[in-house]
Amino acid sequence: MKKRPVITIALITAICLLGNEMLFIVLPIYWKFFGLDSLWQVGVLLSINRFVRIPINSVVGWCYHKISKRTGVLFAIILASVSTYSYGILKGFWLLLLVRILWGVAWSFLRLGGYLTVISSSDGKTRGQLIGLYNGLWGLGTLFGMLIGGLLCDLIGIPPITTGFAVLAALTIPLAIKFIPNVSNVEHSDEKKTGSIIRSAQHRKVLFNGLFVAFVVYGVFFTTISKLIEFHMEGTVLIWGMTIGAAAVTGVVQSIKMGFDPFLAPTIGKWSDLKFGRIPLLTIALLGGSMFLAIIPILGNFFFLFIMILAFQMVCTFLITTSDSLAADLSKGPLAIKTMTYYTLFADLGAAVGPLLSFIVLDFVGLPWLYWFTSLLLFMAFLFWLKEHRRQKVKSQSVEGLGF
């Protein structure tokens, strides 16, 4: 396996992600420091980068037809460094909105560049493992961005943190130049031979699965986990003599997940490569996730709630790794850029729409019903992929029976 380019792009992405993840901790608390007038502006600034990726992904995909992966990643690093530095010096909603849009563009280049790097560095026997390795490593950016940003903002202030993160991002430029291949994407660029991705039934299944997984994991669960913990807590809890609130517990839970992902995600990917297959692992994760989400809202014991949340976060890693691997399997030759462009577009759509629908449901019927409804969706997806797995198994046996 050619792991070095994958590890390099994953670590570059993690470092570029630090400023964005810090903002999710700092902005809701210190919004007046940023020159904002009300909390609705916080919500817009934290979500606009996701919405802008929906139309921009096609443009980024077109760019990767014309430029090398190294050029795209270098452009993303520059945008990430500039936007991160700007968080600490710019004041006012409209200036910060522009900067957040720049970050959305940077993330699109990083994400698609990362997928293309994994595809070009792997084959059918290693793709899942490298997808898991890539996802696990860039997730460290979320872990350290939230931890460092949350711990140091009171001690040294926001501008020094954003400046430090921006400098770290800029320092990854030599890594990109040395380890990201500066070769043309010509093998992926013959659009005339690809046809329509949407017309392919297999592609549609994988694309909508990507949308669904992003909707559940990023759109519903990760945006409501603090509300879930607050829902089950009566103010604060006492742990080892320390009184901590919902925000602190949420940070601990998410940190544990991000700390395990660099080890768990590659293992899941390896299982899907060599032993179990992608769809069986996906169906198991969908069924397990459905059961966990059905139980979580009715748990009365906080310790069991904590364990159940950690278990569902492991399910999330299964869902993301298998979903990304299925998309990468379809990205061969001239289909690579187009398939992954569509896949990131669908995933971004799910991640962007999820929070909006989640908080509407929360307002009208409450958190338990949101989780039960999501549990039902996961079970329906389980039935679909179980049927799909049986169909493929019958088809494979028919082909073997004909002597092919």
Stockholm file with secondary structure:
# STOCKHOLM 1.0

chainA/1-404         MKKRPVITIALITAICLLGNEMLFIVLPIYWKFFGLDSLWQVGVLLSINRFVRIPINSVVGWCYHKISKRTGVLFAIILASVSTYSYGILKGFWLLLLVRILWGVAWSFLRLGGYLTVISSSDGKTRGQLIGLYNGLWGLGTLFGMLIGGLLCDLIGIPPITTGFAVLAALTIPLAIKFIPNVSNVEHSDEKKTGSIIRSAQHRKVLFNGLFVAFVVYGVFFTTISKLIEFHMEGTVLIWGMTIGAAAVTGVVQSIKMGFDPFLAPTIGKWSDLKFGRIPLLTIALLGGSMFLAIIPILGNFFFLFIMILAFQMVCTFLITTSDSLAADLSKGPLAIKTMTYYTLFADLGAAVGPLLSFIVLDFVGLPWLYWFTSLLLFMAFLFWLKEHRRQKVKSQSVEGLGF
#=GR chainA/1-404 SS CCHHHHHHHHHHHHHHHHHHHHHHHHTTTSTTTTTCSSHHHHHHHHHHHHHHHHHHHHHHHHHHHHSCHHHHHHHHHHHHHHHHHHHHHCCSHHHHHHHHHHHHHHHHHHHHHHHHHHHHTCCTTTHHHHHHHHHHHHTHHHHHHHHHHHHHHHHHCHHHHHHHHHHHHHTTHHHHHHHSCCCCCGGGCCGGGTCCSTTCHHHHHHHHHHHHHHIIIIIIIHHHHHHHHHHHCSSCEEETTEEECHHHHHHHHHHHHHHHHHHHHHHHHHHHHHTSCHHHHHHHHHHHHHHHHHHGGGCCCHHHHHHHHHHHHHHHHHHHHHHHHHHHHTCCGGGHHHHHHHHHHHHHHHHHHHHHHHHHHHHHTCHHHHHHHHHHHHHHHHHHHHHHHHHHHHHHHHHHHTTC
#=GC SS_cons         CCHHHHHHHHHHHHHHHHHHHHHHHHTTTSTTTTTCSSHHHHHHHHHHHHHHHHHHHHHHHHHHHHSCHHHHHHHHHHHHHHHHHHHHHCCSHHHHHHHHHHHHHHHHHHHHHHHHHHHHTCCTTTHHHHHHHHHHHHTHHHHHHHHHHHHHHHHHCHHHHHHHHHHHHHTTHHHHHHHSCCCCCGGGCCGGGTCCSTTCHHHHHHHHHHHHHHIIIIIIIHHHHHHHHHHHCSSCEEETTEEECHHHHHHHHHHHHHHHHHHHHHHHHHHHHHTSCHHHHHHHHHHHHHHHHHHGGGCCCHHHHHHHHHHHHHHHHHHHHHHHHHHHHTCCGGGHHHHHHHHHHHHHHHHHHHHHHHHHHHHHTCHHHHHHHHHHHHHHHHHHHHHHHHHHHHHHHHHHHTTC
//
